[in-house]
Amino acid sequence: MSGKGRSTLRLDKILTHVGYGSRSEIKKYVKQGLIMVNGARAKDSGMHVHPETDIILLDGERIIYKEFIYVMLHKPPGVVSATEDNRDRTVLDLLEPEILAFEPFPVGRLDKDTEGLLLLTNDGKLAHELLSPKRHVPKTYTAVVHGDVNDTDVERFAKGVTLDDGYVTQPGELVVLEQEQQDEGVHSRIELTIHEGKFHQVKRMFQAVGKKVLYLKRIRMGSLDLDESLKLGEYRELTEEELALLGKS
């Protein structure tokens, strides 16, 4: 940052950050006279401006600068919660270029075959707060489980169960929603809230009580609920109300 104060940024940095091209492209726009700052034609792509207060127009379009982006994705199965992967599609492959320009990353992970709520952001501080083991941010899932999930399981989950590696989980809140008799046995539809995020934790918790998860979907993370109007693979930016719930208003 130059001596012009912490609240100013280079014009080309602002425009590249919000997805309007590379620095060399911004330089070209300036030469073509396409960029106006407070009513005057910009002469230098490296000029410093106040992103929150100065009026920046690119070819007549007002540029709204924001430092952070917060995206709710309804993650589909078959996509990995990573920024890159050599074999599989990642959640970033589902995003448009104007969102990718902010360089978002997934907050935590959902297993490849798990669907549901995934938050993507470039706000490292928020990600740390949501993922910190000390914060015990609750995560709620719905699942279809092969087996008769009953009151005994509810009690065991409430005390914490011992996983296959000997780790004892924190207490989880298990609710049995309904049961159906299938040819291969009983299927139980459940809702489970846990307060940590061990690898394959939900599946391993049911495995520990002799049952198998057939379908898993995350519907809530902290105070954030999955927008059920989002189809698999769809996403949107968080609303002001949702940001307030996360303490980011």
C-alpha positions as CSV (number, residue, x, y, z in Angstrom):
1,M,0.0,0.0,0.0
2,S,1.3,3.4,-0.9
3,G,1.6,6.5,1.3
4,K,-1.9,7.5,0.1
5,G,-3.5,5.9,3.1
6,R,-4.9,2.5,4.0
7,S,-8.3,3.2,2.5
8,T,-7.1,3.6,-1.0
9,L,-6.4,0.9,-3.6
10,R,-5.0,0.8,-7.1
11,L,-7.6,1.1,-9.7
12,D,-6.4,-2.0,-11.6
13,K,-6.4,-4.0,-8.4
14,I,-10.0,-3.1,-7.7
15,L,-11.2,-4.0,-11.2
16,T,-9.3,-7.3,-11.4
17,H,-10.5,-8.2,-7.9
18,V,-14.1,-7.9,-8.9
19,G,-13.6,-9.8,-12.2
20,Y,-13.3,-7.2,-14.9
21,G,-10.1,-8.5,-16.4
22,S,-6.3,-8.8,-15.9
23,R,-4.1,-5.8,-15.1
24,S,-3.0,-5.6,-18.7
25,E,-6.6,-5.6,-19.9
26,I,-7.5,-2.8,-17.4
27,K,-4.5,-0.8,-18.8
28,K,-6.0,-1.3,-22.2
29,Y,-9.4,0.0,-21.0
30,V,-7.7,3.1,-19.6
31,K,-6.0,3.8,-22.9
32,Q,-9.3,3.4,-24.7
33,G,-10.9,5.9,-22.4
34,L,-13.4,3.4,-21.0
35,I,-12.8,4.1,-17.3
36,M,-14.2,7.1,-15.4
37,V,-13.4,8.0,-11.8
38,N,-15.7,10.6,-10.3
39,G,-16.7,11.9,-13.7
40,A,-13.1,12.3,-15.0
41,R,-11.4,9.9,-17.5
42,A,-8.8,7.8,-15.8
43,K,-5.3,8.4,-17.1
44,D,-3.4,5.7,-15.2
45,S,-4.5,2.2,-14.3
46,G,-2.3,2.3,-11.3
47,M,-3.9,5.4,-9.8
48,H,-5.2,5.2,-6.2
49,V,-8.9,5.5,-5.5
50,H,-11.2,5.0,-2.6
51,P,-13.2,1.9,-3.5
52,E,-16.1,2.6,-1.1
53,T,-16.6,6.3,-1.9
54,D,-15.2,7.0,-5.4
55,I,-17.6,6.5,-8.3
56,I,-15.9,4.2,-10.8
57,L,-17.5,3.5,-14.2
58,L,-16.2,1.0,-16.8
59,D,-17.8,1.7,-20.2
60,G,-20.7,3.3,-18.3
61,E,-21.2,0.5,-15.8
62,R,-20.9,1.4,-12.1
63,I,-18.3,-0.8,-10.4
64,I,-19.3,-1.9,-6.9
65,Y,-16.2,-3.0,-4.9
66,K,-16.3,-5.5,-2.1
67,E,-13.4,-7.2,-0.4
68,F,-15.1,-10.4,0.6
69,I,-17.6,-12.7,-0.9
70,Y,-19.9,-15.2,0.8
71,V,-21.6,-17.9,-1.3
72,M,-24.1,-20.6,-0.2
73,L,-23.8,-23.6,-2.5
74,H,-26.1,-26.6,-2.6
75,K,-23.3,-29.1,-3.2
76,P,-24.3,-32.0,-5.4
77,P,-22.9,-35.5,-4.9
78,G,-19.9,-36.5,-7.1
79,V,-18.1,-33.1,-6.6
80,V,-15.3,-32.7,-4.1
81,S,-15.0,-29.9,-1.6
82,A,-11.6,-28.6,-2.7
83,T,-10.1,-25.8,-4.8
84,E,-8.4,-28.2,-7.1
85,D,-8.3,-32.0,-7.7
86,N,-6.5,-34.1,-10.3
87,R,-9.3,-36.6,-10.8
88,D,-12.7,-35.1,-9.9
89,R,-14.7,-31.9,-10.5
90,T,-14.4,-29.5,-7.5
91,V,-17.0,-27.1,-6.1
92,L,-15.1,-24.3,-7.8
93,D,-16.0,-25.8,-11.2
94,L,-19.6,-24.9,-10.4
95,L,-19.0,-21.2,-10.0
96,E,-19.2,-18.4,-12.6
97,P,-16.0,-16.4,-13.4
98,E,-17.3,-13.3,-11.6
99,I,-17.4,-15.3,-8.4
100,L,-14.1,-17.1,-9.1
101,A,-12.4,-13.7,-9.4
102,F,-12.7,-13.4,-5.6
103,E,-10.7,-16.6,-5.2
104,P,-13.2,-18.3,-2.8
105,F,-12.5,-21.6,-1.0
106,P,-14.9,-24.0,0.7
107,V,-15.3,-23.6,4.5
108,G,-14.7,-27.1,5.6
109,R,-15.7,-30.1,3.5
110,L,-18.5,-32.4,2.6
111,D,-17.7,-35.9,1.5
112,K,-17.7,-36.4,-2.3
113,D,-21.0,-38.4,-2.2
114,T,-22.6,-36.0,0.4
115,E,-24.9,-33.2,-0.7
116,G,-26.1,-30.0,0.9
117,L,-25.0,-26.8,2.4
118,L,-21.5,-25.6,1.7
119,L,-20.2,-22.1,2.3
120,L,-17.6,-20.6,0.1
121,T,-15.7,-17.4,0.9
122,N,-12.4,-15.6,0.7
123,D,-12.8,-14.4,4.3
124,G,-10.1,-16.5,6.1
125,K,-11.1,-15.1,9.5
126,L,-14.7,-16.2,9.2
127,A,-13.6,-19.6,7.9
128,H,-11.3,-20.0,10.9
129,E,-14.1,-19.1,13.3
130,L,-16.5,-21.6,11.8
131,L,-14.0,-24.4,11.7
132,S,-12.2,-23.9,14.9
133,P,-12.6,-27.0,17.2
134,K,-12.8,-24.6,20.2
135,R,-16.0,-23.0,18.8
136,H,-18.0,-26.2,18.5
137,V,-20.1,-24.8,15.6
138,P,-23.1,-27.2,15.2
139,K,-23.7,-28.9,11.9
140,T,-27.1,-30.5,11.2
141,Y,-27.6,-33.4,8.7
142,T,-30.5,-35.4,7.4
143,A,-29.8,-39.0,6.4
144,V,-31.3,-42.2,5.3
145,V,-29.8,-45.0,7.4
146,H,-30.0,-48.8,6.7
147,G,-31.2,-50.2,10.0
148,D,-33.6,-49.6,12.9
149,V,-32.4,-46.4,14.4
150,N,-34.1,-46.3,17.8
151,D,-34.1,-44.8,21.3
152,T,-31.0,-46.8,22.3
153,D,-29.1,-45.1,19.4
154,V,-30.5,-41.7,20.4
155,E,-29.1,-42.2,24.0
156,R,-25.7,-43.5,22.7
157,F,-25.3,-40.5,20.4
158,A,-26.3,-38.2,23.3
159,K,-23.3,-39.6,25.3
160,G,-20.9,-39.7,22.4
161,V,-19.9,-42.8,20.5
162,T,-16.5,-44.5,20.1
163,L,-15.4,-44.4,16.4
164,D,-13.3,-47.1,14.7
165,D,-10.0,-45.4,15.7
166,G,-10.9,-45.2,19.4
167,Y,-12.0,-41.5,19.3
168,V,-15.0,-40.7,21.4
169,T,-17.2,-38.1,19.7
170,Q,-18.8,-35.2,21.5
171,P,-22.5,-35.7,22.2
172,G,-24.7,-35.5,19.2
173,E,-28.5,-34.8,19.0
174,L,-30.2,-37.6,17.0
175,V,-33.8,-37.4,16.0
176,V,-35.6,-40.3,14.2
177,L,-38.0,-38.7,11.7
178,E,-39.6,-41.8,10.1
179,Q,-39.0,-45.5,9.2
180,E,-39.9,-47.5,6.2
181,Q,-39.7,-51.3,5.7
182,Q,-37.8,-52.1,2.5
183,D,-37.0,-55.5,1.0
184,E,-33.5,-55.4,2.4
185,G,-34.6,-54.3,5.9
186,V,-35.7,-51.1,7.7
187,H,-34.6,-47.7,6.5
188,S,-34.6,-44.9,9.0
189,R,-34.8,-41.2,8.1
190,I,-33.0,-39.2,10.7
191,E,-31.7,-35.7,11.6
192,L,-28.4,-35.4,13.4
193,T,-26.6,-32.4,14.9
194,I,-22.9,-32.7,15.7
195,H,-20.5,-30.2,17.1
196,E,-17.2,-31.2,15.4
197,G,-16.1,-32.4,12.0
198,K,-14.0,-35.5,12.0
199,F,-13.4,-37.3,8.7
200,H,-16.6,-39.2,7.6
201,Q,-17.9,-38.5,11.1
202,V,-21.7,-39.1,10.6
203,K,-21.1,-42.3,8.6
204,R,-18.6,-43.6,11.2
205,M,-21.0,-42.7,14.1
206,F,-23.7,-44.9,12.6
207,Q,-21.1,-47.6,11.7
208,A,-20.2,-47.6,15.4
209,V,-23.8,-48.6,16.3
210,G,-24.0,-51.3,13.6
211,K,-25.8,-49.3,10.9
212,K,-25.0,-47.8,7.5
213,V,-25.7,-44.3,6.0
214,L,-27.2,-44.6,2.6
215,Y,-27.8,-40.9,1.9
216,L,-26.5,-37.8,3.6
217,K,-27.3,-34.1,3.3
218,R,-26.1,-31.1,5.4
219,I,-29.0,-28.7,6.0
220,R,-27.5,-26.3,8.6
221,M,-24.1,-25.0,9.7
222,G,-24.1,-22.8,12.7
223,S,-27.0,-20.3,12.2
224,L,-27.0,-20.7,8.5
225,D,-29.8,-22.9,6.9
226,L,-29.6,-24.3,3.4
227,D,-31.9,-22.4,1.1
228,E,-34.2,-25.3,-0.1
229,S,-35.0,-23.3,-3.3
230,L,-31.5,-23.9,-4.5
231,K,-31.3,-27.0,-6.7
232,L,-28.3,-29.3,-6.6
233,G,-25.3,-27.4,-8.0
234,E,-27.0,-24.0,-7.6
235,Y,-25.6,-21.2,-5.4
236,R,-26.2,-17.6,-4.4
237,E,-24.5,-15.0,-2.3
238,L,-25.6,-14.7,1.3
239,T,-28.3,-12.1,2.2
240,E,-27.7,-9.3,4.7
241,E,-29.7,-11.2,7.2
242,E,-27.6,-14.3,6.8
243,L,-24.4,-12.3,7.1
244,A,-25.8,-10.7,10.3
245,L,-26.3,-14.3,11.7
246,L,-22.7,-15.0,11.0
247,G,-21.7,-11.7,12.6
248,K,-20.6,-10.2,9.2
249,S,-23.3,-7.5,8.7
